[in-house]
Amino acid sequence: MSSDELAIIFIDETAGSDESGSGTKSTPFKTALAAVAAVSGMPEEKQPTFKIQIKKAGDEEYAELTASALKKAKKAHETAQKKAKKQAEQAEKDKSATESKQAEEQRKLEGSKSVVLSEDASLPAAKAITIASSVQNRNVRVKVSGWVSSMRVQGKSMMFVVLRDGAGYLQCVLTDRLCHTYDAVTLTQESTVTVYGEIKEVPEGKNAPDGHELVADYWEVIGKAPSDDESYGNRFNKDSDPSVIYQQRHLVIRGETAASVLKVRARVMRAFRDHFDSVDYNEVTPPCMVQTQVEGGSTLFSFNYYGENAYLTQSSQLYLETCLPSLGGVYTMAESYRAENSHTRRHLAEYTHCEAEVPFISFEDLLDGIEKMVKDVVNRVWAEPKTRAMIEKLNPGFVPPSEPFVRMRYEEAVKWLNDNGVKRQADGKDFEFGDDIPEAPERKMTDAINKPILLTHFPVPIKAFYMPPTKDDPRVTESVDLLMPNVGEIVGGSMRIWDHDTLLAAFKREGLDPAPYYWYLDQRKYGSCPHGGFGLGIERFLAWLTNRYTVRDCCLYPRFPGRCQP
């Protein structure tokens, strides 16, 4: 900067820059505040020699900055300086406080190494229990092992640790020397510990799981979880991207919500088995490696089976049908696989399929059986206090269905959609007979009606080859989908074609080679009978029961396009 330029600080409101400008005519500032700051940064004896000129937007020449504008800029600069000074002072205080805290923590840490615990040999031997039996074991000395779900320090000589062992949660109270050890000072979430002591009811007005807490007299670390960057809390949080959540699913399931869904799932599967046992159905375990299709070839996972083409099963239905003559009503709870490149919240590539087949029934019997099953299973899990408590926490306001399910024919659904202004997405026109109603319009209708719907009598072309046409209208099949509010379809079922020649014609219509299905066709040769069945997706049932947004949260490790880990 030349000596001539030093006498004047230039401001150009249009072309100037406070960041890169230096106040010269060639590189002016943009604001008066920046110019005043530049002057104040000069030696005091030089400051009076500087003048400030400004070129306002639209002006062609520089003019001296007015006294009022200069005064305003100086005041703003003084305010900014005071603020910066205050911030610097606060930063110094914070730094000093942090250093003091770190020094205190280090002192405490070093001191903790000299505190060594030993179990008091004069106390009664501790009885090993699980948290599930903690209520029955109050006021006796016990030992409980589990994972540290949460912890908090209160004062210098008290520490609360909540243990989780899969059966429940138990608050433990550590006092005095028990919370002064190195293990106590460095304890981390998800570490495993064993705590000894007596379980006492909490004082009135205090809260703890099951209304009691373990007052510890001794404890030990079994396996310490990492801290800092590798700590459990740093691996994911509630705001993490779904891809992170599913990649860390093995840790996510330790959380109370995910664990509750899995516990409800276990009880639901048991309830289905209890229901089928109550109606004398036998459970069977069909193969999952097959050479036939059930729901269309486009959704088959194929693989090389010792030089032959084979597939992961889409459904066990055909095998269940072969069991009817020997076992009567049968069911299975097995995995099914669909190779659909679908990313919706209700689709999985692998899911748990509850399927059943029953001989000598009518279509009405089938509908009644599906409705009774759903109600019975819900009532069974609802009758268990612990399961009910979990459902009520996951899905507040849930009420087991008691009224008869709505029964609606496919044609009535088409009319409902058209009457309510729900159009086809492809062309914006009304739905017509024969259209395969997509998920979104179907769910819109179901949510609006807000009751379980047994949607029946779908057209022949949009249903599977084994579904028979009705006698009164050969355009439609004896088929049914059970639709639930907030989820959509959770059950698909139908009567099955039981006449040999009719089934052969269905194979021909669908372009299927009947040869691999010889064993299935034989069922129509050696004493056939009217029969029907259904398949229910356990994950969809759970999504409805526990009010989960997606079925991916209703299984242990979800599989969907792009996800086959962990």
C-alpha positions as CSV (number, residue, x, y, z in Angstrom):
1,M,0.0,0.0,0.0
2,S,1.6,3.3,-1.0
3,S,1.8,6.3,1.3
4,D,-0.8,8.2,-0.7
5,E,-3.2,5.3,-0.3
6,L,-2.6,5.0,3.4
7,A,-4.3,8.3,4.1
8,I,-7.6,7.1,2.8
9,I,-9.6,3.9,3.4
10,F,-11.9,3.1,0.6
11,I,-15.4,1.4,0.7
12,D,-17.3,0.2,-2.3
13,E,-20.8,-1.1,-1.5
14,T,-21.0,-2.8,-4.8
15,A,-17.6,-4.2,-5.7
16,G,-15.9,-4.2,-2.3
17,S,-15.2,-7.2,0.0
18,D,-14.8,-7.3,3.8
19,E,-13.1,-10.7,3.6
20,S,-10.6,-10.1,0.8
21,G,-10.4,-6.3,0.7
22,S,-7.6,-4.2,2.1
23,G,-9.1,-0.8,2.0
24,T,-7.2,0.4,-1.0
25,K,-8.9,1.9,-4.0
26,S,-8.1,-1.2,-6.0
27,T,-9.3,-3.6,-3.3
28,P,-11.9,-1.7,-1.2
29,F,-13.9,-2.9,1.8
30,K,-17.6,-3.4,1.4
31,T,-18.8,-1.9,4.7
32,A,-18.0,1.0,7.0
33,L,-17.6,-1.4,9.9
34,A,-14.7,-3.1,8.2
35,A,-13.1,0.2,7.4
36,V,-13.4,1.4,11.1
37,A,-11.9,-1.9,12.2
38,A,-9.0,-1.5,9.9
39,V,-8.3,2.0,11.2
40,S,-8.6,0.9,14.9
41,G,-6.0,-1.7,14.2
42,M,-3.4,1.0,13.2
43,P,-1.0,2.6,15.7
44,E,-2.9,5.3,17.7
45,E,-0.7,8.1,16.4
46,K,-1.6,7.2,12.8
47,Q,-5.3,6.8,13.3
48,P,-6.3,10.5,13.1
49,T,-4.5,10.8,9.7
50,F,-6.9,8.4,8.0
51,K,-10.0,9.3,6.2
52,I,-12.8,7.0,5.0
53,Q,-14.4,7.4,1.6
54,I,-17.3,5.4,0.3
55,K,-18.8,4.7,-3.1
56,K,-22.5,3.8,-2.6
57,A,-24.4,1.6,-4.8
58,G,-25.3,3.5,-8.0
59,D,-22.6,6.2,-7.5
60,E,-19.7,6.6,-9.8
61,E,-17.3,8.6,-7.5
62,Y,-16.1,8.1,-3.9
63,A,-17.3,10.6,-1.3
64,E,-16.3,11.1,2.3
65,L,-18.2,9.0,4.8
66,T,-20.7,11.1,6.7
67,A,-20.1,11.8,10.4
68,S,-23.3,10.0,11.4
69,A,-22.3,6.9,9.4
70,L,-18.9,7.0,10.9
71,K,-20.3,7.3,14.4
72,K,-22.6,4.4,13.8
73,A,-19.8,2.3,12.4
74,K,-17.5,3.1,15.4
75,K,-20.3,2.2,17.8
76,A,-20.9,-1.1,16.0
77,H,-17.1,-1.8,16.1
78,E,-17.0,-1.1,19.9
79,T,-19.9,-3.4,20.5
80,A,-18.2,-6.1,18.4
81,Q,-15.0,-5.7,20.3
82,K,-16.7,-5.9,23.7
83,K,-18.5,-9.0,22.5
84,A,-15.3,-10.6,21.3
85,K,-13.6,-9.7,24.5
86,K,-16.4,-11.3,26.6
87,Q,-16.3,-14.4,24.4
88,A,-12.5,-14.7,24.8
89,E,-12.9,-14.3,28.6
90,Q,-15.6,-16.9,28.7
91,A,-13.5,-19.3,26.5
92,E,-10.6,-18.9,28.9
93,K,-12.9,-19.6,31.8
94,D,-14.3,-22.7,30.0
95,K,-10.8,-23.8,29.2
96,S,-9.7,-23.4,32.8
97,A,-12.8,-25.2,34.1
98,T,-12.3,-28.0,31.6
99,E,-8.7,-28.4,32.6
100,S,-9.7,-28.4,36.3
101,K,-12.4,-31.0,35.7
102,Q,-9.9,-33.2,33.7
103,A,-7.4,-32.8,36.5
104,E,-10.0,-33.8,39.1
105,E,-11.1,-36.7,37.0
106,Q,-7.5,-37.9,36.5
107,R,-6.9,-37.5,40.3
108,K,-10.1,-39.5,41.0
109,L,-9.1,-42.1,38.4
110,E,-5.6,-42.6,39.9
111,G,-7.1,-42.7,43.4
112,S,-9.7,-45.3,42.3
113,K,-6.9,-47.8,41.5
114,S,-6.1,-48.1,45.1
115,V,-9.7,-49.1,46.0
116,V,-10.0,-52.9,45.9
117,L,-13.2,-54.6,46.7
118,S,-13.7,-58.0,48.3
119,E,-16.9,-59.9,49.1
120,D,-17.8,-60.0,52.7
121,A,-17.4,-63.6,53.8
122,S,-19.6,-63.0,56.8
123,L,-22.7,-62.4,54.6
124,P,-25.0,-65.3,53.5
125,A,-24.0,-66.9,50.2
126,A,-25.7,-65.1,47.3
127,K,-28.4,-66.9,45.4
128,A,-28.0,-66.6,41.6
129,I,-31.2,-65.3,40.0
130,T,-32.5,-63.8,36.8
131,I,-34.3,-60.5,36.8
132,A,-37.5,-62.3,36.0
133,S,-37.5,-63.8,39.4
134,S,-36.4,-60.7,41.3
135,V,-39.9,-59.9,42.9
136,Q,-40.0,-63.4,44.5
137,N,-36.5,-62.9,45.8
138,R,-36.8,-59.7,47.7
139,N,-35.0,-59.3,51.1
140,V,-32.6,-62.2,50.6
141,R,-29.0,-61.9,49.4
142,V,-28.8,-62.5,45.6
143,K,-26.5,-62.0,42.7
144,V,-27.7,-60.8,39.3
145,S,-25.7,-60.7,36.1
146,G,-26.5,-58.6,33.1
147,W,-25.6,-55.7,30.8
148,V,-25.4,-52.1,31.9
149,S,-28.4,-50.5,30.2
150,S,-27.9,-47.1,31.8
151,M,-26.2,-45.5,34.7
152,R,-25.9,-42.2,36.6
153,V,-23.8,-40.9,39.4
154,Q,-25.4,-39.0,42.3
155,G,-23.0,-37.0,44.4
156,K,-19.6,-38.5,45.4
157,S,-20.7,-41.7,47.0
158,M,-23.8,-43.0,45.1
159,M,-24.2,-44.6,41.7
160,F,-27.4,-46.0,40.0
161,V,-26.9,-48.8,37.5
162,V,-29.8,-50.3,35.6
163,L,-29.1,-53.9,34.5
164,R,-30.7,-55.8,31.6
165,D,-30.6,-59.5,31.2
166,G,-33.2,-60.0,28.5
167,A,-35.8,-61.0,31.0
168,G,-36.2,-57.5,32.5
169,Y,-34.5,-54.5,34.0
170,L,-33.2,-54.1,37.6
171,Q,-32.0,-50.9,39.2
172,C,-28.9,-51.4,41.4
173,V,-27.6,-48.9,44.0
174,L,-23.8,-48.7,44.6
175,T,-22.6,-46.6,47.5
176,D,-19.4,-45.5,49.2
177,R,-16.4,-47.7,48.3
178,L,-18.5,-49.6,45.7
179,C,-18.6,-46.6,43.4
180,H,-15.0,-45.5,44.1
181,T,-13.2,-48.3,42.4
182,Y,-11.5,-48.0,39.0
183,D,-14.2,-50.2,37.4
184,A,-16.9,-47.9,38.8
185,V,-15.2,-44.7,37.6
186,T,-14.6,-46.2,34.1
187,L,-17.9,-48.2,33.8
188,T,-19.4,-48.0,30.4
189,Q,-22.9,-48.7,28.9
190,E,-23.3,-52.3,27.7
191,S,-20.5,-53.6,30.0
192,T,-21.5,-56.9,31.7
193,V,-21.4,-57.1,35.5
194,T,-22.6,-59.2,38.4
195,V,-24.0,-57.4,41.4
196,Y,-24.5,-58.9,44.8
197,G,-26.9,-57.6,47.5
198,E,-30.5,-57.5,48.6
199,I,-33.5,-56.4,46.6
200,K,-35.6,-53.9,48.5
201,E,-38.8,-52.0,47.6
202,V,-38.0,-48.4,46.6
203,P,-39.2,-45.7,49.0
204,E,-42.6,-44.2,48.5
205,G,-42.5,-41.6,45.7
206,K,-39.5,-43.1,44.0
207,N,-39.7,-45.1,40.8
208,A,-37.7,-48.1,39.5
209,P,-38.5,-51.1,37.3
210,D,-40.8,-53.5,39.3
211,G,-40.9,-51.0,42.2
212,H,-37.6,-52.2,43.7
213,E,-33.9,-52.0,43.6
214,L,-30.9,-54.1,44.4
215,V,-28.9,-52.5,47.3
216,A,-25.4,-53.8,46.5
217,D,-22.8,-55.0,48.9
218,Y,-20.3,-56.2,46.3
219,W,-20.0,-56.2,42.5
220,E,-17.6,-57.1,39.7
221,V,-17.1,-56.4,36.0
222,I,-17.4,-59.4,33.7
223,G,-16.7,-57.7,30.4
224,K,-16.1,-54.0,29.9
225,A,-17.5,-52.3,26.8
226,P,-15.4,-49.7,25.0
227,S,-15.6,-46.0,25.7
228,D,-14.9,-42.9,23.6
229,D,-15.4,-43.2,19.8
230,E,-16.2,-46.9,20.0
231,S,-18.7,-46.6,22.8
232,Y,-22.2,-48.0,22.3
233,G,-23.8,-44.5,22.2
234,N,-21.5,-43.4,19.4
235,R,-22.3,-46.2,17.0
236,F,-25.8,-44.9,16.2
237,N,-28.6,-42.7,17.6
238,K,-32.3,-42.2,16.9
239,D,-31.4,-39.6,14.1
240,S,-29.0,-41.9,12.3
241,D,-29.7,-42.7,8.7
242,P,-31.6,-46.0,8.2
243,S,-28.6,-47.5,6.5
244,V,-26.6,-47.0,9.7
245,I,-29.4,-48.4,11.8
246,Y,-29.6,-51.6,9.8
247,Q,-25.8,-52.0,9.6
248,Q,-25.7,-51.7,13.4
249,R,-28.8,-53.9,13.9
250,H,-26.9,-56.3,16.2
251,L,-26.5,-53.4,18.6
252,V,-29.9,-51.8,17.9
253,I,-31.8,-54.9,19.2
254,R,-30.3,-54.2,22.6
255,G,-32.5,-51.2,22.9
256,E,-35.8,-51.4,24.8
257,T,-38.1,-50.8,21.8
258,A,-36.4,-53.2,19.4
259,A,-36.2,-55.9,22.1
260,S,-39.8,-55.4,23.0
261,V,-40.9,-55.9,19.4
262,L,-38.8,-59.2,19.2
263,K,-40.3,-60.4,22.5
264,V,-43.8,-59.7,21.3
265,R,-42.9,-61.5,18.1
266,A,-41.8,-64.6,20.1
267,R,-45.1,-64.6,22.0
268,V,-47.1,-64.1,18.8
269,M,-45.5,-67.1,17.1
270,R,-46.2,-69.2,20.2
271,A,-49.9,-67.9,20.1
272,F,-50.2,-69.0,16.5
273,R,-49.0,-72.5,17.4
274,D,-51.3,-72.6,20.4
275,H,-54.2,-71.6,18.2
276,F,-53.5,-74.3,15.6
277,D,-53.1,-76.8,18.3
278,S,-56.5,-75.8,19.7
279,V,-58.1,-76.7,16.4
280,D,-56.1,-79.9,15.9
281,Y,-53.8,-78.8,13.1
282,N,-50.5,-80.5,12.8
283,E,-47.3,-78.5,12.3
284,V,-45.1,-79.6,9.4
285,T,-41.7,-78.5,8.1
286,P,-41.6,-78.4,4.2
287,P,-38.4,-77.9,2.3
288,C,-37.2,-74.4,1.4
289,M,-35.2,-75.6,-1.7
290,V,-37.7,-76.4,-4.5
291,Q,-38.0,-76.8,-8.2
292,T,-41.5,-75.4,-8.6
293,Q,-43.1,-71.9,-8.4
294,V,-46.2,-70.8,-6.5
295,E,-46.5,-67.1,-7.0
296,G,-44.9,-66.4,-10.4
297,G,-41.4,-67.0,-11.8
298,S,-40.4,-63.3,-11.7
299,T,-40.0,-63.4,-7.9
300,L,-37.9,-66.6,-7.6
301,F,-34.4,-66.7,-6.1
302,S,-32.6,-69.3,-8.2
303,F,-29.5,-71.3,-7.5
304,N,-27.5,-74.3,-8.8
305,Y,-28.5,-77.4,-6.9
306,Y,-25.9,-80.1,-7.8
307,G,-26.2,-79.1,-11.5
308,E,-29.9,-78.6,-11.5
309,N,-32.0,-75.4,-11.4
310,A,-33.6,-74.9,-8.1
311,Y,-35.2,-72.0,-6.1
312,L,-35.8,-70.8,-2.6
313,T,-39.4,-71.3,-1.9
314,Q,-42.0,-68.6,-2.3
315,S,-44.5,-70.5,-0.3
316,S,-44.9,-74.0,1.3
317,Q,-48.6,-74.2,0.2
318,L,-48.2,-76.9,-2.4
319,Y,-46.3,-79.2,0.1
320,L,-48.9,-78.5,2.8
321,E,-51.6,-79.7,0.4
322,T,-49.9,-83.1,0.1
323,C,-50.2,-83.6,3.8
324,L,-54.0,-83.3,4.0
325,P,-54.8,-87.0,3.4
326,S,-52.4,-88.1,6.1
327,L,-52.4,-85.4,8.7
328,G,-55.7,-83.4,8.1
329,G,-55.4,-79.7,8.8
330,V,-51.7,-78.6,8.7
331,Y,-49.7,-75.5,9.2
332,T,-46.1,-74.3,9.0
333,M,-44.1,-71.4,10.4
334,A,-41.2,-71.1,8.0
335,E,-39.3,-68.6,5.9
336,S,-40.4,-67.7,2.4
337,Y,-38.5,-65.8,-0.2
338,R,-39.5,-63.2,-2.8
339,A,-37.0,-61.8,-5.3
340,E,-39.0,-58.6,-5.8
341,N,-37.0,-55.4,-6.2
342,S,-39.3,-53.7,-3.9
343,H,-38.4,-51.0,-1.4
344,T,-41.7,-50.4,0.2
345,R,-42.1,-50.5,4.0
346,R,-44.2,-53.7,3.9
347,H,-41.9,-55.9,1.7
348,L,-39.0,-58.2,2.7
349,A,-37.0,-60.5,0.5
350,E,-37.1,-63.1,3.4
351,Y,-40.0,-63.3,5.8
352,T,-41.7,-65.6,8.2
353,H,-44.7,-67.2,6.6
354,C,-47.5,-68.7,8.7
355,E,-49.4,-71.0,6.3
356,A,-52.2,-73.4,6.7
357,E,-54.2,-75.8,4.6
358,V,-57.5,-77.5,5.5
359,P,-59.5,-80.3,3.8
360,F,-63.3,-80.5,3.3
361,I,-64.1,-76.9,3.8
362,S,-66.1,-74.2,1.9
363,F,-65.0,-70.7,1.0
364,E,-67.1,-69.3,3.9
365,D,-65.4,-71.8,6.3
366,L,-62.1,-70.4,5.1
367,L,-63.1,-66.8,5.7
368,D,-64.4,-67.7,9.2
369,G,-61.3,-69.6,10.0
370,I,-59.0,-66.6,9.1
371,E,-61.0,-64.2,11.2
372,K,-61.2,-66.6,14.2
373,M,-57.5,-67.2,14.0
374,V,-56.5,-63.5,14.0
375,K,-58.8,-62.7,16.9
376,D,-57.7,-65.7,18.9
377,V,-54.0,-65.0,18.5
378,V,-54.5,-61.4,19.5
379,N,-56.6,-62.4,22.5
380,R,-53.9,-64.9,23.6
381,V,-51.1,-62.4,23.6
382,W,-53.3,-59.7,25.2
383,A,-54.1,-62.1,28.0
384,E,-50.4,-62.2,29.1
385,P,-49.8,-59.2,31.3
386,K,-46.1,-58.7,30.3
387,T,-46.9,-59.0,26.6
388,R,-49.9,-56.7,26.9
389,A,-47.8,-54.1,28.7
390,M,-45.2,-54.1,25.9
391,I,-47.9,-53.8,23.2
392,E,-49.6,-50.9,25.1
393,K,-46.2,-49.1,25.2
394,L,-45.4,-49.8,21.6
395,N,-49.0,-49.1,20.3
396,P,-50.9,-46.9,22.8
397,G,-54.6,-47.1,22.4
398,F,-54.6,-50.6,20.7
399,V,-57.8,-52.5,21.2
400,P,-58.1,-56.2,20.2
401,P,-60.7,-56.5,17.3
402,S,-64.0,-57.8,18.5
403,E,-66.5,-56.8,15.9
404,P,-67.0,-58.9,12.8
405,F,-64.5,-58.1,10.1
406,V,-65.8,-56.2,7.1
407,R,-66.4,-58.5,4.1
408,M,-66.1,-56.8,0.8
409,R,-65.9,-58.2,-2.7
410,Y,-63.3,-57.0,-5.2
411,E,-66.0,-55.3,-7.3
412,E,-67.2,-53.4,-4.3
413,A,-63.7,-52.2,-3.6
414,V,-63.4,-50.9,-7.2
415,K,-66.7,-49.0,-6.7
416,W,-65.5,-47.6,-3.3
417,L,-62.3,-46.3,-4.9
418,N,-64.1,-44.6,-7.8
419,D,-66.9,-43.2,-5.5
420,N,-64.2,-41.7,-3.3
421,G,-62.1,-40.1,-6.0
422,V,-59.2,-42.5,-5.8
423,K,-57.7,-42.8,-9.3
424,R,-55.3,-45.1,-11.1
425,Q,-51.8,-43.7,-10.8
426,A,-50.8,-44.6,-14.3
427,D,-53.4,-42.5,-16.2
428,G,-55.5,-40.7,-13.5
429,K,-58.7,-42.6,-14.6
430,D,-61.2,-44.6,-12.6
431,F,-60.4,-48.2,-11.7
432,E,-62.0,-50.9,-13.9
433,F,-62.9,-54.5,-13.3
434,G,-59.7,-56.5,-13.9
435,D,-57.3,-53.9,-12.5
436,D,-54.8,-55.1,-9.9
437,I,-55.4,-52.6,-7.1
438,P,-52.0,-51.3,-6.0
439,E,-50.9,-51.0,-2.4
440,A,-51.4,-47.2,-2.0
441,P,-55.1,-47.1,-3.1
442,E,-55.8,-50.3,-1.2
443,R,-54.3,-48.9,2.0
444,K,-56.2,-45.6,1.5
445,M,-59.4,-47.5,1.5
446,T,-58.5,-49.7,4.4
447,D,-57.4,-46.7,6.5
448,A,-60.6,-44.8,5.7
449,I,-62.8,-47.7,6.7
450,N,-60.5,-48.3,9.7
451,K,-61.6,-51.9,10.3
452,P,-60.1,-55.2,9.2
453,I,-61.4,-56.1,5.8
454,L,-61.7,-59.5,4.2
455,L,-61.5,-58.5,0.5
456,T,-62.7,-61.4,-1.6
457,H,-63.4,-62.6,-5.2
458,F,-60.5,-61.3,-7.2
459,P,-60.5,-61.7,-11.0
460,V,-59.0,-64.9,-12.4
461,P,-56.2,-63.1,-14.4
462,I,-54.7,-61.4,-11.4
463,K,-54.6,-64.4,-9.1
464,A,-52.5,-67.5,-8.9
465,F,-53.1,-70.5,-11.2
466,Y,-54.4,-72.8,-8.4
467,M,-57.3,-70.5,-7.4
468,P,-60.7,-71.8,-8.6
469,P,-63.3,-69.6,-10.3
470,T,-66.6,-69.3,-8.4
471,K,-69.6,-71.2,-9.7
472,D,-71.9,-68.1,-9.9
473,D,-69.3,-65.9,-11.7
474,P,-66.4,-67.6,-13.5
475,R,-64.7,-64.3,-14.0
476,V,-63.6,-64.2,-10.3
477,T,-61.9,-66.6,-7.9
478,E,-62.7,-67.9,-4.4
479,S,-59.8,-65.8,-3.1
480,V,-59.3,-63.5,-0.1
481,D,-56.9,-60.9,1.2
482,L,-57.1,-59.7,4.9
483,L,-56.4,-56.0,5.0
484,M,-55.5,-54.2,8.3
485,P,-55.5,-50.5,8.9
486,N,-52.1,-48.8,8.8
487,V,-50.5,-51.9,7.3
488,G,-52.6,-53.3,4.4
489,E,-52.6,-56.9,3.4
490,I,-51.4,-59.3,6.0
491,V,-53.1,-62.5,4.8
492,G,-53.7,-64.0,1.3
493,G,-55.7,-67.1,0.9
494,S,-58.1,-69.0,-1.4
495,M,-59.8,-72.3,-2.1
496,R,-57.6,-74.6,-4.3
497,I,-58.5,-76.1,-7.6
498,W,-59.2,-79.8,-6.6
499,D,-60.2,-81.2,-10.0
500,H,-57.3,-82.8,-11.9
501,D,-58.4,-81.7,-15.4
502,T,-59.2,-78.2,-14.3
503,L,-55.8,-77.9,-12.7
504,L,-54.1,-79.1,-15.9
505,A,-55.9,-76.5,-17.8
506,A,-54.7,-73.8,-15.4
507,F,-51.1,-75.0,-15.9
508,K,-51.6,-74.6,-19.6
509,R,-53.2,-71.2,-19.3
510,E,-50.2,-69.9,-17.3
511,G,-47.7,-71.5,-19.6
512,L,-46.4,-73.8,-16.8
513,D,-44.9,-77.3,-17.5
514,P,-46.9,-79.7,-15.4
515,A,-44.1,-82.3,-15.3
516,P,-42.3,-80.9,-12.2
517,Y,-45.6,-80.7,-10.4
518,Y,-46.4,-84.4,-10.8
519,W,-46.6,-84.9,-7.1
520,Y,-49.0,-82.0,-6.8
521,L,-51.3,-83.3,-9.5
522,D,-51.3,-86.7,-7.9
523,Q,-53.2,-85.1,-5.0
524,R,-56.1,-84.7,-7.5
525,K,-55.9,-88.3,-8.7
526,Y,-55.8,-90.2,-5.4
527,G,-58.9,-89.0,-3.6
528,S,-59.3,-85.3,-4.1
529,C,-61.6,-83.0,-2.0
530,P,-62.5,-79.4,-1.7
531,H,-59.8,-77.6,0.4
532,G,-58.4,-74.2,1.0
533,G,-55.7,-72.4,2.9
534,F,-53.9,-69.1,3.5
535,G,-50.5,-67.5,4.2
536,L,-49.9,-64.8,6.8
537,G,-46.8,-62.6,7.0
538,I,-45.7,-62.6,10.6
539,E,-43.8,-59.3,10.1
540,R,-46.9,-57.6,8.7
541,F,-49.0,-59.0,11.5
542,L,-46.5,-57.5,14.0
543,A,-46.3,-54.2,12.3
544,W,-50.1,-53.9,12.8
545,L,-50.1,-55.2,16.4
546,T,-47.1,-53.0,17.5
547,N,-47.7,-50.0,15.3
548,R,-44.3,-50.2,13.5
549,Y,-43.8,-48.0,10.4
550,T,-42.0,-50.8,8.5
551,V,-41.9,-54.6,8.6
552,R,-38.1,-54.3,8.6
553,D,-38.4,-53.5,12.3
554,C,-40.4,-56.6,13.0
555,C,-37.8,-59.3,12.3
556,L,-34.3,-60.0,13.7
557,Y,-32.1,-59.1,10.7
558,P,-34.2,-57.8,7.8
559,R,-33.4,-58.8,4.2
560,F,-34.4,-56.5,1.4
561,P,-32.8,-55.2,-1.8
562,G,-29.3,-53.9,-1.0
563,R,-29.3,-55.4,2.5
564,C,-27.9,-58.8,3.4
565,Q,-25.9,-57.9,6.5
566,P,-25.3,-58.4,9.3
